[in-house]
Amino acid sequence: MKILIFTNGENKLTREELEEILPVDKIICADGGTRLALNMNLFPDIIVGDMDSISNDILEKIKGEKIEWRIYPKEKDETDLELAVREALKYNPKIIYFIGLLGRRIDHTLSNLFFLERVKEKGIEVLILDEKIRITLMLGVEEKIFGGKEGEIISLLPLSEKVEGITLEGLKYPLNNGILYRSLTRGISNEFISKKAKIKISSGTLLIVHFTTKQLL
């Protein structure tokens, strides 16, 4: 089960650049994220939120489409993103893709990134997509292979106080059972030296930011 969530942030990807992850099983739009989906000629299966960002022109475009609505009051404890993820969890997805999760407001962006740790803790893969950028998480004992090109930048940012047992292969600055600390900047701006890089950790939560010269995957 693959789910794609659109949130009401910024997006520079085009529909063509999404073809490698399409089709998905469900498209869920968090309120104004509906605009981003429609710009890609994708129609949501579910729209979630307080609907304060759904304009009349959006309503006109989706009129007649088979869409499920999950409407909440404006005064609520959760963001529209959290409500959209809650809806996605009902389908027991293996992975959730996010578009529009990054934006101009740093408080929203940071809150969104921190919240994804809760999703990852449920054993669900998360992948944030934007133009020439991919963001994902690693948690606990985990190993991932990342595809890239020589010279592409990849940064490792601990979300927990520290991330231990870090082993890096295929990158300019390797580590062997090392430690990265949230309060230090050691993990910033590593580089691919081959087509594949291996990252392994033994504890903690690690945010991976890959700046790719390719458009997407």
TIKESE-860328 format. One record per residue: residue number from 0; x, y negated, z negated of N, C-alpha, C in turn. Coordinates in nm, 2 decimals. Layout:
REM residues N
<NUM, <X, Y, Z>, <X, Y, Z>, <X, Y, Z>>
...
END
This chain:
REM residues 217
<0, <0.08, 0.12, 0.00>, <0.00, 0.00, 0.00>, <0.09, -0.12, 0.00>>
<1, <0.07, -0.21, 0.10>, <0.15, -0.33, 0.11>, <0.05, -0.45, 0.11>>
<2, <0.08, -0.55, 0.03>, <-0.01, -0.66, 0.02>, <0.07, -0.79, 0.04>>
<3, <0.00, -0.88, 0.12>, <0.06, -1.01, 0.15>, <-0.02, -1.12, 0.08>>
<4, <0.05, -1.20, 0.00>, <-0.02, -1.31, -0.07>, <0.03, -1.44, -0.02>>
<5, <-0.06, -1.53, 0.02>, <-0.03, -1.66, 0.06>, <-0.07, -1.76, -0.06>>
<6, <0.03, -1.84, -0.10>, <0.00, -1.94, -0.20>, <0.01, -2.08, -0.14>>
<7, <-0.03, -2.18, -0.22>, <-0.04, -2.31, -0.16>, <0.09, -2.39, -0.17>>
<8, <0.20, -2.34, -0.12>, <0.32, -2.41, -0.12>, <0.36, -2.44, 0.02>>
<9, <0.49, -2.44, 0.05>, <0.54, -2.47, 0.18>, <0.58, -2.35, 0.26>>
<10, <0.57, -2.35, 0.39>, <0.60, -2.24, 0.47>, <0.64, -2.28, 0.61>>
<11, <0.76, -2.23, 0.66>, <0.80, -2.26, 0.79>, <0.81, -2.14, 0.88>>
<12, <0.77, -2.03, 0.83>, <0.77, -1.91, 0.91>, <0.65, -1.92, 1.02>>
<13, <0.67, -1.85, 1.13>, <0.57, -1.84, 1.23>, <0.51, -1.69, 1.22>>
<14, <0.40, -1.67, 1.29>, <0.33, -1.54, 1.30>, <0.43, -1.44, 1.36>>
<15, <0.50, -1.48, 1.46>, <0.59, -1.39, 1.53>, <0.70, -1.34, 1.44>>
<16, <0.74, -1.42, 1.35>, <0.85, -1.39, 1.25>, <0.80, -1.29, 1.14>>
<17, <0.67, -1.27, 1.14>, <0.62, -1.18, 1.04>, <0.60, -1.04, 1.09>>
<18, <0.61, -1.02, 1.22>, <0.57, -0.89, 1.29>, <0.64, -0.77, 1.22>>
<19, <0.76, -0.79, 1.17>, <0.83, -0.67, 1.11>, <0.76, -0.62, 0.98>>
<20, <0.68, -0.70, 0.91>, <0.61, -0.65, 0.79>, <0.47, -0.63, 0.82>>
<21, <0.42, -0.66, 0.93>, <0.28, -0.64, 0.97>, <0.26, -0.50, 1.04>>
<22, <0.15, -0.44, 1.02>, <0.03, -0.48, 0.94>, <0.05, -0.46, 0.79>>
<23, <-0.03, -0.53, 0.71>, <-0.03, -0.50, 0.57>, <-0.17, -0.45, 0.54>>
<24, <-0.19, -0.39, 0.42>, <-0.32, -0.34, 0.38>, <-0.42, -0.44, 0.34>>
<25, <-0.37, -0.55, 0.27>, <-0.46, -0.65, 0.23>, <-0.38, -0.79, 0.24>>
<26, <-0.46, -0.89, 0.28>, <-0.41, -1.03, 0.27>, <-0.49, -1.10, 0.17>>
<27, <-0.43, -1.15, 0.07>, <-0.49, -1.23, -0.04>, <-0.44, -1.37, -0.04>>
<28, <-0.53, -1.47, -0.03>, <-0.49, -1.61, -0.03>, <-0.53, -1.67, -0.17>>
<29, <-0.43, -1.74, -0.23>, <-0.45, -1.81, -0.35>, <-0.50, -1.95, -0.31>>
<30, <-0.63, -1.97, -0.31>, <-0.68, -2.10, -0.29>, <-0.63, -2.17, -0.16>>
<31, <-0.55, -2.28, -0.17>, <-0.50, -2.35, -0.05>, <-0.40, -2.27, 0.03>>
<32, <-0.36, -2.15, -0.02>, <-0.28, -2.06, 0.07>, <-0.35, -2.01, 0.19>>
<33, <-0.49, -2.03, 0.19>, <-0.57, -1.99, 0.31>, <-0.52, -2.07, 0.43>>
<34, <-0.48, -2.20, 0.41>, <-0.44, -2.28, 0.52>, <-0.32, -2.22, 0.58>>
<35, <-0.22, -2.17, 0.50>, <-0.10, -2.11, 0.56>, <-0.13, -1.99, 0.64>>
<36, <-0.22, -1.91, 0.59>, <-0.26, -1.78, 0.66>, <-0.32, -1.82, 0.80>>
<37, <-0.42, -1.91, 0.79>, <-0.48, -1.95, 0.92>, <-0.38, -2.01, 1.02>>
<38, <-0.28, -2.08, 0.97>, <-0.18, -2.14, 1.06>, <-0.10, -2.03, 1.13>>
<39, <-0.10, -1.91, 1.07>, <-0.04, -1.79, 1.13>, <-0.14, -1.70, 1.21>>
<40, <-0.26, -1.75, 1.22>, <-0.37, -1.68, 1.29>, <-0.39, -1.54, 1.21>>
<41, <-0.39, -1.55, 1.08>, <-0.42, -1.44, 0.99>, <-0.54, -1.48, 0.91>>
<42, <-0.63, -1.39, 0.89>, <-0.75, -1.41, 0.81>, <-0.74, -1.33, 0.68>>
<43, <-0.77, -1.40, 0.57>, <-0.76, -1.33, 0.44>, <-0.87, -1.23, 0.42>>
<44, <-0.84, -1.12, 0.35>, <-0.94, -1.03, 0.31>, <-1.01, -1.08, 0.18>>
<45, <-0.93, -1.15, 0.10>, <-0.98, -1.20, -0.03>, <-0.92, -1.34, -0.05>>
<46, <-1.00, -1.43, -0.10>, <-0.96, -1.56, -0.14>, <-0.99, -1.58, -0.29>>
<47, <-0.88, -1.62, -0.36>, <-0.89, -1.63, -0.51>, <-0.85, -1.77, -0.55>>
<48, <-0.92, -1.82, -0.66>, <-0.89, -1.95, -0.72>, <-1.01, -2.03, -0.75>>
<49, <-0.98, -2.16, -0.78>, <-1.08, -2.25, -0.82>, <-1.13, -2.33, -0.70>>
<50, <-1.08, -2.31, -0.58>, <-1.12, -2.36, -0.46>, <-1.11, -2.51, -0.45>>
<51, <-1.02, -2.57, -0.53>, <-1.00, -2.72, -0.52>, <-0.91, -2.76, -0.40>>
<52, <-0.85, -2.66, -0.33>, <-0.77, -2.69, -0.21>, <-0.83, -2.64, -0.08>>
<53, <-0.95, -2.59, -0.09>, <-1.02, -2.54, 0.03>, <-1.10, -2.65, 0.10>>
<54, <-1.05, -2.70, 0.21>, <-1.11, -2.82, 0.27>, <-1.23, -2.77, 0.36>>
<55, <-1.31, -2.86, 0.41>, <-1.42, -2.83, 0.49>, <-1.38, -2.77, 0.63>>
<56, <-1.26, -2.82, 0.68>, <-1.22, -2.76, 0.81>, <-1.17, -2.62, 0.79>>
<57, <-1.12, -2.58, 0.68>, <-1.08, -2.44, 0.65>, <-1.21, -2.36, 0.64>>
<58, <-1.31, -2.41, 0.57>, <-1.43, -2.33, 0.56>, <-1.50, -2.31, 0.69>>
<59, <-1.49, -2.41, 0.78>, <-1.54, -2.39, 0.92>, <-1.47, -2.28, 0.99>>
<60, <-1.34, -2.28, 0.98>, <-1.26, -2.18, 1.05>, <-1.28, -2.04, 1.01>>
<61, <-1.32, -2.02, 0.88>, <-1.34, -1.88, 0.83>, <-1.48, -1.84, 0.82>>
<62, <-1.57, -1.93, 0.87>, <-1.71, -1.90, 0.87>, <-1.74, -1.78, 0.96>>
<63, <-1.82, -1.69, 0.90>, <-1.85, -1.57, 0.97>, <-1.75, -1.45, 0.95>>
<64, <-1.64, -1.48, 0.89>, <-1.54, -1.37, 0.87>, <-1.58, -1.30, 0.74>>
<65, <-1.55, -1.17, 0.74>, <-1.58, -1.09, 0.63>, <-1.47, -1.11, 0.52>>
<66, <-1.50, -1.19, 0.43>, <-1.40, -1.23, 0.32>, <-1.46, -1.22, 0.19>>
<67, <-1.39, -1.16, 0.09>, <-1.44, -1.15, -0.05>, <-1.38, -1.27, -0.12>>
<68, <-1.47, -1.33, -0.20>, <-1.44, -1.45, -0.28>, <-1.43, -1.42, -0.43>>
<69, <-1.32, -1.47, -0.49>, <-1.31, -1.46, -0.64>, <-1.29, -1.60, -0.69>>
<70, <-1.40, -1.66, -0.73>, <-1.40, -1.80, -0.77>, <-1.39, -1.82, -0.92>>
<71, <-1.30, -1.91, -0.96>, <-1.28, -1.93, -1.10>, <-1.30, -2.08, -1.13>>
<72, <-1.32, -2.12, -1.26>, <-1.34, -2.26, -1.29>, <-1.20, -2.33, -1.28>>
<73, <-1.21, -2.46, -1.26>, <-1.08, -2.54, -1.25>, <-1.00, -2.54, -1.38>>
<74, <-1.07, -2.54, -1.49>, <-1.01, -2.54, -1.62>, <-0.98, -2.39, -1.66>>
<75, <-0.86, -2.34, -1.64>, <-0.83, -2.20, -1.67>, <-0.69, -2.19, -1.72>>
<76, <-0.66, -2.08, -1.78>, <-0.52, -2.06, -1.83>, <-0.42, -2.01, -1.73>>
<77, <-0.47, -1.95, -1.62>, <-0.39, -1.89, -1.52>, <-0.38, -1.98, -1.40>>
<78, <-0.26, -1.97, -1.33>, <-0.25, -2.04, -1.20>, <-0.32, -1.95, -1.09>>
<79, <-0.35, -2.01, -0.98>, <-0.41, -1.93, -0.87>, <-0.32, -1.82, -0.82>>
<80, <-0.19, -1.84, -0.83>, <-0.10, -1.73, -0.80>, <-0.12, -1.61, -0.89>>
<81, <-0.13, -1.64, -1.02>, <-0.15, -1.53, -1.12>, <-0.28, -1.46, -1.09>>
<82, <-0.38, -1.53, -1.06>, <-0.51, -1.47, -1.03>, <-0.50, -1.38, -0.90>>
<83, <-0.43, -1.43, -0.80>, <-0.41, -1.35, -0.68>, <-0.34, -1.22, -0.70>>
<84, <-0.23, -1.23, -0.79>, <-0.16, -1.11, -0.82>, <-0.24, -1.01, -0.90>>
<85, <-0.32, -1.07, -0.99>, <-0.41, -0.98, -1.07>, <-0.51, -0.90, -0.97>>
<86, <-0.55, -0.97, -0.87>, <-0.64, -0.91, -0.77>, <-0.56, -0.80, -0.69>>
<87, <-0.44, -0.83, -0.66>, <-0.36, -0.74, -0.58>, <-0.33, -0.61, -0.66>>
<88, <-0.31, -0.62, -0.79>, <-0.28, -0.51, -0.88>, <-0.39, -0.40, -0.88>>
<89, <-0.51, -0.44, -0.85>, <-0.62, -0.35, -0.84>, <-0.60, -0.24, -0.74>>
<90, <-0.51, -0.27, -0.64>, <-0.49, -0.17, -0.53>, <-0.36, -0.09, -0.54>>
<91, <-0.30, -0.10, -0.66>, <-0.18, -0.03, -0.69>, <-0.07, -0.04, -0.57>>
<92, <-0.03, -0.16, -0.54>, <0.06, -0.17, -0.42>, <0.20, -0.13, -0.45>>
<93, <0.27, -0.08, -0.35>, <0.41, -0.05, -0.36>, <0.49, -0.18, -0.35>>
<94, <0.45, -0.27, -0.27>, <0.52, -0.40, -0.25>, <0.42, -0.51, -0.23>>
<95, <0.46, -0.63, -0.28>, <0.38, -0.75, -0.26>, <0.48, -0.85, -0.19>>
<96, <0.44, -0.90, -0.07>, <0.51, -1.01, -0.01>, <0.44, -1.14, -0.04>>
<97, <0.52, -1.24, -0.06>, <0.47, -1.37, -0.09>, <0.52, -1.48, 0.01>>
<98, <0.42, -1.56, 0.06>, <0.45, -1.67, 0.15>, <0.39, -1.79, 0.09>>
<99, <0.47, -1.90, 0.09>, <0.42, -2.03, 0.04>, <0.44, -2.04, -0.11>>
<100, <0.53, -1.95, -0.17>, <0.55, -1.95, -0.31>, <0.65, -2.06, -0.35>>
<101, <0.73, -2.11, -0.25>, <0.83, -2.21, -0.28>, <0.76, -2.35, -0.24>>
<102, <0.81, -2.46, -0.30>, <0.74, -2.58, -0.27>, <0.82, -2.70, -0.32>>
<103, <0.76, -2.82, -0.31>, <0.82, -2.94, -0.35>, <0.83, -2.96, -0.50>>
<104, <0.74, -2.90, -0.58>, <0.73, -2.92, -0.72>, <0.82, -2.81, -0.79>>
<105, <0.92, -2.85, -0.85>, <1.02, -2.76, -0.91>, <0.95, -2.68, -1.02>>
<106, <0.86, -2.74, -1.10>, <0.79, -2.67, -1.21>, <0.71, -2.56, -1.16>>
<107, <0.64, -2.58, -1.05>, <0.56, -2.47, -0.99>, <0.65, -2.36, -0.93>>
<108, <0.76, -2.40, -0.87>, <0.85, -2.30, -0.81>, <0.91, -2.21, -0.92>>
<109, <0.96, -2.28, -1.02>, <1.03, -2.20, -1.13>, <0.93, -2.11, -1.20>>
<110, <0.81, -2.16, -1.23>, <0.70, -2.08, -1.29>, <0.67, -1.96, -1.21>>
<111, <0.66, -1.98, -1.08>, <0.63, -1.87, -0.99>, <0.73, -1.76, -0.99>>
<112, <0.86, -1.81, -0.99>, <0.97, -1.71, -0.99>, <0.97, -1.63, -1.12>>
<113, <0.95, -1.70, -1.23>, <0.96, -1.63, -1.36>, <0.84, -1.54, -1.37>>
<114, <0.73, -1.57, -1.31>, <0.61, -1.49, -1.32>, <0.63, -1.35, -1.25>>
<115, <0.71, -1.36, -1.14>, <0.73, -1.24, -1.06>, <0.80, -1.13, -1.14>>
<116, <0.87, -1.17, -1.25>, <0.93, -1.06, -1.34>, <0.82, -0.97, -1.40>>
<117, <0.71, -1.03, -1.43>, <0.59, -0.95, -1.48>, <0.55, -0.85, -1.38>>
<118, <0.55, -0.89, -1.25>, <0.50, -0.80, -1.15>, <0.61, -0.68, -1.13>>
<119, <0.73, -0.72, -1.13>, <0.84, -0.62, -1.11>, <0.84, -0.52, -1.23>>
<120, <0.80, -0.57, -1.35>, <0.80, -0.48, -1.46>, <0.70, -0.37, -1.45>>
<121, <0.60, -0.39, -1.36>, <0.50, -0.29, -1.33>, <0.54, -0.19, -1.22>>
<122, <0.67, -0.20, -1.18>, <0.72, -0.10, -1.08>, <0.69, -0.14, -0.94>>
<123, <0.65, -0.27, -0.92>, <0.61, -0.31, -0.78>, <0.72, -0.40, -0.72>>
<124, <0.76, -0.37, -0.60>, <0.86, -0.45, -0.54>, <0.80, -0.59, -0.50>>
<125, <0.88, -0.69, -0.51>, <0.84, -0.83, -0.47>, <0.94, -0.88, -0.37>>
<126, <0.88, -0.95, -0.27>, <0.97, -1.02, -0.17>, <0.91, -1.15, -0.13>>
<127, <0.98, -1.26, -0.16>, <0.94, -1.39, -0.12>, <1.00, -1.42, 0.02>>
<128, <0.92, -1.47, 0.11>, <0.96, -1.49, 0.25>, <0.95, -1.64, 0.28>>
<129, <1.05, -1.70, 0.34>, <1.04, -1.83, 0.40>, <1.14, -1.83, 0.51>>
<130, <1.15, -1.95, 0.58>, <1.24, -1.96, 0.69>, <1.38, -1.93, 0.65>>
<131, <1.44, -1.82, 0.70>, <1.58, -1.79, 0.68>, <1.61, -1.77, 0.53>>
<132, <1.52, -1.73, 0.45>, <1.54, -1.70, 0.31>, <1.46, -1.59, 0.26>>
<133, <1.52, -1.50, 0.18>, <1.45, -1.39, 0.12>, <1.48, -1.39, -0.03>>
<134, <1.39, -1.37, -0.12>, <1.41, -1.37, -0.26>, <1.35, -1.24, -0.32>>
<135, <1.42, -1.17, -0.40>, <1.37, -1.05, -0.46>, <1.42, -1.04, -0.60>>
<136, <1.38, -0.94, -0.67>, <1.42, -0.91, -0.81>, <1.47, -0.77, -0.82>>
<137, <1.57, -0.76, -0.92>, <1.61, -0.63, -0.96>, <1.59, -0.62, -1.12>>
<138, <1.56, -0.51, -1.17>, <1.53, -0.50, -1.31>, <1.57, -0.36, -1.37>>
<139, <1.64, -0.37, -1.48>, <1.68, -0.25, -1.55>, <1.79, -0.17, -1.47>>
<140, <1.77, -0.04, -1.47>, <1.87, 0.04, -1.39>, <1.82, 0.05, -1.25>>
<141, <1.89, -0.02, -1.16>, <1.84, -0.03, -1.02>, <1.95, -0.05, -0.92>>
<142, <1.93, 0.00, -0.80>, <2.03, -0.02, -0.69>, <1.96, -0.05, -0.57>>
<143, <2.01, -0.15, -0.50>, <1.95, -0.19, -0.37>, <2.05, -0.21, -0.26>>
<144, <2.01, -0.18, -0.14>, <2.09, -0.21, -0.02>, <2.03, -0.33, 0.05>>
<145, <2.12, -0.43, 0.08>, <2.07, -0.55, 0.15>, <2.14, -0.55, 0.29>>
<146, <2.06, -0.57, 0.39>, <2.12, -0.59, 0.53>, <2.14, -0.74, 0.55>>
<147, <2.26, -0.77, 0.62>, <2.29, -0.90, 0.65>, <2.40, -0.91, 0.76>>
<148, <2.44, -1.03, 0.78>, <2.55, -1.06, 0.87>, <2.67, -1.12, 0.80>>
<149, <2.79, -1.09, 0.86>, <2.91, -1.15, 0.80>, <2.90, -1.30, 0.78>>
<150, <2.92, -1.35, 0.66>, <2.92, -1.49, 0.63>, <2.79, -1.54, 0.57>>
<151, <2.68, -1.46, 0.58>, <2.56, -1.50, 0.51>, <2.57, -1.51, 0.36>>
<152, <2.50, -1.60, 0.30>, <2.52, -1.63, 0.16>, <2.41, -1.55, 0.08>>
<153, <2.46, -1.49, -0.03>, <2.36, -1.42, -0.12>, <2.40, -1.46, -0.26>>
<154, <2.31, -1.51, -0.34>, <2.33, -1.56, -0.47>, <2.26, -1.47, -0.57>>
<155, <2.32, -1.44, -0.69>, <2.27, -1.36, -0.79>, <2.25, -1.44, -0.92>>
<156, <2.12, -1.46, -0.96>, <2.09, -1.54, -1.07>, <2.02, -1.46, -1.18>>
<157, <2.08, -1.44, -1.30>, <2.02, -1.37, -1.40>, <1.90, -1.45, -1.46>>
<158, <1.78, -1.38, -1.47>, <1.67, -1.44, -1.53>, <1.67, -1.40, -1.68>>
<159, <1.72, -1.29, -1.72>, <1.74, -1.25, -1.86>, <1.87, -1.32, -1.90>>
<160, <1.90, -1.32, -2.03>, <2.01, -1.38, -2.09>, <2.14, -1.34, -2.02>>
<161, <2.15, -1.21, -1.99>, <2.26, -1.15, -1.92>, <2.21, -1.03, -1.84>>
<162, <2.29, -1.00, -1.74>, <2.26, -0.88, -1.66>, <2.39, -0.80, -1.66>>
<163, <2.38, -0.67, -1.70>, <2.50, -0.59, -1.72>, <2.51, -0.48, -1.62>>
<164, <2.63, -0.42, -1.61>, <2.66, -0.31, -1.53>, <2.65, -0.35, -1.38>>
<165, <2.69, -0.47, -1.34>, <2.67, -0.51, -1.20>, <2.79, -0.46, -1.12>>
<166, <2.76, -0.39, -1.01>, <2.86, -0.34, -0.92>, <2.82, -0.40, -0.78>>
<167, <2.91, -0.46, -0.71>, <2.88, -0.52, -0.58>, <2.98, -0.46, -0.48>>
<168, <2.92, -0.42, -0.37>, <3.00, -0.37, -0.26>, <2.95, -0.44, -0.13>>
<169, <3.05, -0.46, -0.04>, <3.01, -0.52, 0.09>, <3.00, -0.68, 0.08>>
<170, <3.05, -0.73, -0.03>, <3.04, -0.88, -0.05>, <3.18, -0.93, -0.07>>
<171, <3.20, -1.06, -0.04>, <3.34, -1.12, -0.05>, <3.39, -1.11, -0.19>>
<172, <3.31, -1.13, -0.29>, <3.35, -1.13, -0.43>, <3.29, -1.01, -0.50>>
<173, <3.36, -0.90, -0.51>, <3.31, -0.77, -0.56>, <3.31, -0.78, -0.72>>
<174, <3.23, -0.69, -0.77>, <3.23, -0.67, -0.92>, <3.22, -0.52, -0.94>>
<175, <3.28, -0.48, -1.05>, <3.27, -0.33, -1.09>, <3.23, -0.33, -1.23>>
<176, <3.10, -0.29, -1.25>, <3.05, -0.29, -1.39>, <3.06, -0.42, -1.46>>
<177, <3.04, -0.53, -1.39>, <3.06, -0.66, -1.45>, <2.93, -0.71, -1.52>>
<178, <2.94, -0.83, -1.57>, <2.83, -0.90, -1.64>, <2.81, -1.04, -1.59>>
<179, <2.69, -1.08, -1.56>, <2.66, -1.21, -1.53>, <2.57, -1.27, -1.63>>
<180, <2.59, -1.40, -1.67>, <2.52, -1.47, -1.77>, <2.43, -1.58, -1.71>>
<181, <2.31, -1.59, -1.77>, <2.22, -1.69, -1.72>, <2.27, -1.83, -1.74>>
<182, <2.35, -1.85, -1.84>, <2.41, -1.99, -1.87>, <2.53, -2.02, -1.79>>
<183, <2.58, -1.93, -1.71>, <2.70, -1.95, -1.63>, <2.66, -1.94, -1.48>>
<184, <2.75, -1.99, -1.39>, <2.72, -2.00, -1.25>, <2.80, -1.90, -1.16>>
<185, <2.85, -1.80, -1.22>, <2.94, -1.71, -1.15>, <2.88, -1.64, -1.03>>
<186, <2.75, -1.61, -1.03>, <2.69, -1.53, -0.93>, <2.64, -1.61, -0.80>>
<187, <2.67, -1.74, -0.80>, <2.63, -1.82, -0.69>, <2.72, -1.81, -0.57>>
<188, <2.66, -1.81, -0.45>, <2.73, -1.82, -0.32>, <2.83, -1.71, -0.30>>
<189, <2.79, -1.59, -0.31>, <2.87, -1.48, -0.26>, <2.84, -1.46, -0.11>>
<190, <2.92, -1.38, -0.04>, <2.91, -1.37, 0.11>, <2.91, -1.23, 0.16>>
<191, <2.84, -1.20, 0.26>, <2.84, -1.07, 0.32>, <2.98, -1.06, 0.40>>
<192, <3.04, -0.95, 0.39>, <3.16, -0.92, 0.47>, <3.14, -0.80, 0.56>>
<193, <3.02, -0.74, 0.55>, <2.98, -0.63, 0.64>, <2.83, -0.64, 0.66>>
<194, <2.77, -0.55, 0.74>, <2.63, -0.55, 0.77>, <2.54, -0.51, 0.65>>
<195, <2.60, -0.44, 0.55>, <2.52, -0.40, 0.44>, <2.60, -0.43, 0.31>>
<196, <2.52, -0.47, 0.21>, <2.58, -0.49, 0.08>, <2.50, -0.41, -0.02>>
<197, <2.57, -0.35, -0.12>, <2.51, -0.28, -0.22>, <2.52, -0.35, -0.35>>
<198, <2.41, -0.36, -0.42>, <2.40, -0.43, -0.56>, <2.34, -0.32, -0.65>>
<199, <2.41, -0.30, -0.76>, <2.37, -0.21, -0.86>, <2.38, -0.28, -1.00>>
<200, <2.27, -0.26, -1.08>, <2.28, -0.31, -1.22>, <2.23, -0.20, -1.32>>
<201, <2.26, -0.22, -1.44>, <2.22, -0.12, -1.54>, <2.13, -0.18, -1.65>>
<202, <2.12, -0.31, -1.66>, <2.02, -0.37, -1.75>, <2.00, -0.52, -1.72>>
<203, <1.89, -0.57, -1.76>, <1.86, -0.71, -1.73>, <1.77, -0.73, -1.61>>
<204, <1.74, -0.86, -1.59>, <1.66, -0.90, -1.47>, <1.74, -0.99, -1.38>>
<205, <1.76, -0.96, -1.26>, <1.84, -1.03, -1.16>, <1.76, -1.08, -1.05>>
<206, <1.77, -1.21, -1.02>, <1.70, -1.27, -0.90>, <1.81, -1.28, -0.79>>
<207, <1.77, -1.23, -0.68>, <1.85, -1.22, -0.56>, <1.80, -1.32, -0.45>>
<208, <1.88, -1.42, -0.41>, <1.85, -1.51, -0.31>, <1.94, -1.49, -0.19>>
<209, <1.88, -1.45, -0.08>, <1.96, -1.42, 0.04>, <1.92, -1.53, 0.15>>
<210, <2.02, -1.60, 0.19>, <2.01, -1.70, 0.30>, <2.05, -1.63, 0.43>>
<211, <1.95, -1.60, 0.51>, <1.98, -1.52, 0.63>, <1.98, -1.60, 0.75>>
<212, <2.07, -1.58, 0.85>, <2.07, -1.65, 0.97>, <1.96, -1.59, 1.07>>
<213, <1.91, -1.47, 1.03>, <1.80, -1.42, 1.10>, <1.67, -1.48, 1.05>>
<214, <1.56, -1.47, 1.12>, <1.44, -1.54, 1.08>, <1.37, -1.46, 0.96>>
<215, <1.39, -1.33, 0.96>, <1.32, -1.26, 0.86>, <1.39, -1.13, 0.82>>
<216, <1.34, -1.01, 0.85>, <1.40, -0.89, 0.80>, <1.51, -0.84, 0.89>>
END
